[in-house]
Amino acid sequence: MTGPDNRASVKDMAELPKVIARLGLTPNVPVLSLVGGAAGLTEDIMPVVTDLLAQVVVPLLERLGAVVVYGGTDAGVMRAMGTTRRAASAGFPLLGVAPEGKVAPSAIAGTAAPLEPNHTHFLTVPGRVWGDESPWLFAVASAIAGRAAALTLVLNGGDVTVIDVEHSLARSIPVLVVAGTGRTADLITVNSPDARARVIAESPITYVVDARDHASARERLSALLRTAGRTGA
């Protein structure tokens, strides 16, 4: 079902194409799924993240007419994306995807997470805890991208970010990890002490760039978002 302010809810993944159409989002365009730190993104890392978004990510997304799919709550990398997009007067869509038990009016009083105020569209999906939205995030990305490219960008992050990345790879959506943004993003290396992080790093569609090397980040991001889609069903 759809509601005011470009918001909708969905219960069945088979309904996604219809719900996306009712939201007014155009399919077969590049899609960037942004995952990473929320409350755990610290003040010392935030300038690194916002600088990369402002100098590299947001201008490229605007040129490509891409869609961003993200958690959509007002924290961490999601807040950084929203404020950076607004500051740049960019027009690309920001689609939030979150579990209804965390953001919907039916959430337990006082526990509903505030939405990132710069989102243009919002989709609630089944779930009661953070991480329940992870498979939906990439189902949505695949449905919008269609024949175009889909890519997951990892900035900082915690345990849910690992789940997100695993779902991205399961759908054959490439992952671009930004080292130097802390926590999960810095843990994903082939020599990581964490077994799940090593598996992610060893995937042939996982790429790593340095947060402060904007030229290399721009080149890799551009190449991945311009590649014809090969996302899984």
C-alpha positions in Angstrom: 0.0 0.0 0.0 1.1 3.6 -0.5 0.5 6.6 1.6 1.2 10.4 1.8 4.6 11.9 1.3 5.8 9.2 -1.1 5.6 6.5 1.6 4.5 2.9 1.2 4.5 -0.4 3.0 5.0 -3.8 1.5 4.6 -7.4 2.8 5.6 -9.5 -0.2 8.7 -9.2 -2.3 6.6 -10.1 -5.4 4.8 -6.8 -4.9 7.9 -4.7 -5.1 7.7 -3.7 -8.8 4.1 -2.5 -8.4 5.0 -0.6 -5.2 8.0 1.0 -6.7 5.9 2.1 -9.7 3.3 3.6 -7.4 6.0 5.5 -5.6 6.9 7.1 -8.9 10.4 5.7 -9.1 11.8 5.0 -12.5 13.3 1.5 -13.0 16.4 0.6 -15.0 18.6 3.3 -13.5 21.8 2.9 -11.5 21.1 2.2 -7.8 23.5 2.8 -4.9 22.7 1.0 -1.7 24.3 2.9 1.2 25.1 0.8 4.3 27.1 1.5 7.3 27.3 3.2 10.7 24.3 4.8 12.4 24.7 5.7 16.1 28.2 4.1 16.1 29.6 6.5 13.5 31.9 8.7 15.7 32.6 12.4 15.4 36.2 11.9 14.3 35.1 9.8 11.3 32.1 11.9 10.3 34.2 14.5 8.5 35.9 11.8 6.5 32.5 10.4 5.4 30.9 13.7 4.6 33.9 14.9 2.6 33.9 11.7 0.5 30.1 12.1 -0.1 30.4 15.7 -1.0 33.4 15.5 -3.2 32.9 12.2 -4.9 29.6 10.3 -4.3 26.9 12.9 -4.5 28.1 14.7 -7.7 28.5 11.3 -9.5 25.0 10.1 -8.4 23.5 13.4 -9.7 25.2 13.1 -13.0 24.1 9.5 -13.5 20.5 10.1 -12.4 20.9 7.3 -9.8 18.7 6.2 -7.0 20.0 5.8 -3.4 18.5 3.1 -1.2 19.4 3.4 2.4 18.1 2.8 5.9 16.4 6.2 6.0 16.7 7.0 9.7 18.3 10.1 11.0 21.7 8.9 12.1 25.2 8.3 10.9 25.9 7.7 7.2 22.2 8.1 6.4 22.1 11.6 8.0 25.4 12.4 6.2 23.9 11.4 2.8 20.8 13.4 3.4 22.4 16.6 4.5 25.1 16.4 1.8 22.5 15.9 -0.9 20.6 18.8 0.4 23.7 21.0 0.5 24.5 20.2 -3.1 20.9 20.9 -4.2 20.9 17.5 -5.8 17.7 15.9 -7.2 18.3 12.2 -7.1 15.9 10.1 -5.1 16.7 8.9 -1.6 14.6 5.9 -0.7 14.6 4.8 2.9 13.8 1.1 3.7 13.3 0.1 7.3 11.4 -2.5 9.4 7.9 -1.4 10.3 8.5 -2.4 14.0 11.2 0.3 14.2 9.8 3.3 12.3 6.0 2.8 11.8 3.4 4.5 14.0 2.6 1.0 15.4 6.1 0.8 16.9 6.2 0.6 20.7 5.8 4.2 22.1 9.0 6.0 22.5 11.1 3.5 20.4 10.3 4.5 16.9 13.4 5.8 15.2 13.2 9.3 13.6 13.3 9.4 9.8 16.1 11.2 8.0 14.3 14.4 7.0 15.8 14.7 3.5 14.5 11.3 2.2 12.3 11.6 -0.9 10.6 8.2 -0.6 10.1 5.7 2.3 9.2 2.0 2.3 8.4 0.0 5.5 9.0 -3.7 5.3 8.1 -6.6 7.7 10.3 -6.8 10.7 10.7 -5.8 14.4 14.5 -5.4 14.8 17.3 -3.8 12.8 18.6 -6.3 10.3 15.2 -7.5 9.3 15.2 -5.0 6.5 18.5 -6.3 5.1 17.1 -8.7 2.5 14.5 -6.2 1.5 17.1 -3.4 0.9 18.7 -5.4 -1.9 15.5 -6.8 -3.3 14.4 -3.2 -3.7 17.8 -2.2 -5.2 17.5 -5.1 -7.7 14.0 -4.2 -8.6 14.8 -0.6 -9.4 18.1 -1.2 -11.1 16.7 -3.8 -13.5 19.1 -3.8 -16.5 21.2 -0.9 -15.0 24.0 -1.2 -12.4 23.5 -1.8 -8.7 26.2 -1.2 -6.2 26.5 -1.3 -2.4 28.7 1.3 -0.7 30.1 0.5 2.8 31.0 3.3 5.1 31.9 2.4 8.7 29.2 0.1 10.1 28.5 -2.5 12.8 27.0 -6.0 12.9 24.0 -5.2 10.8 26.3 -3.9 8.1 27.9 -7.3 7.8 24.5 -8.8 7.3 23.7 -6.2 4.7 26.9 -6.9 2.7 26.2 -10.7 2.8 22.8 -10.1 1.3 24.3 -7.8 -1.4 26.8 -10.4 -2.4 24.1 -13.1 -2.4 22.3 -11.1 -5.1 25.5 -10.6 -7.0 25.4 -6.9 -6.3 29.1 -5.6 -6.1 30.3 -4.1 -2.9 32.6 -1.1 -2.6 34.2 -0.8 0.9 35.6 2.5 1.9 38.6 1.8 4.1 39.5 4.4 6.6 35.9 5.0 7.8 36.3 2.6 10.7 34.7 -0.5 12.2 33.2 -2.9 9.7 34.6 -1.1 6.7 38.1 -1.4 8.1 37.6 -5.0 9.2 36.8 -6.3 5.7 40.3 -7.4 4.5 41.6 -10.8 3.4 43.7 -10.9 6.6 40.8 -10.0 8.9 40.6 -11.9 12.2 36.8 -12.1 11.5 35.9 -15.1 9.4 32.7 -13.4 7.9 34.7 -10.3 7.0 37.4 -12.4 5.3 34.7 -14.2 3.2 33.4 -10.8 2.1 36.8 -9.5 1.3 37.6 -12.6 -0.8 34.6 -12.2 -3.0 35.5 -11.3 -6.6 32.9 -8.6 -6.5 34.1 -6.9 -3.4 36.3 -3.8 -4.0 38.2 -1.6 -1.5 39.1 2.1 -1.8 40.7 4.5 0.6 38.5 7.2 2.0 41.1 9.9 1.4 42.0 8.8 -2.1 39.2 10.6 -3.8 40.6 10.2 -7.3 40.7 6.4 -7.0 37.3 6.3 -5.2 35.7 8.3 -8.0 37.2 6.2 -10.7 36.1 2.9 -9.1 32.6 4.2 -8.1 32.0 5.5 -11.6 33.1 2.3 -13.3 30.9 0.2 -11.1 27.8 2.4 -11.5 28.2 2.5 -15.2 28.5 -1.3 -15.6 25.4 -3.1 -17.0 23.5 -4.7 -14.2 24.2 -8.3 -13.3 22.1 -8.5 -10.2 20.6 -11.7 -9.1 16.9 -12.4 -8.8 
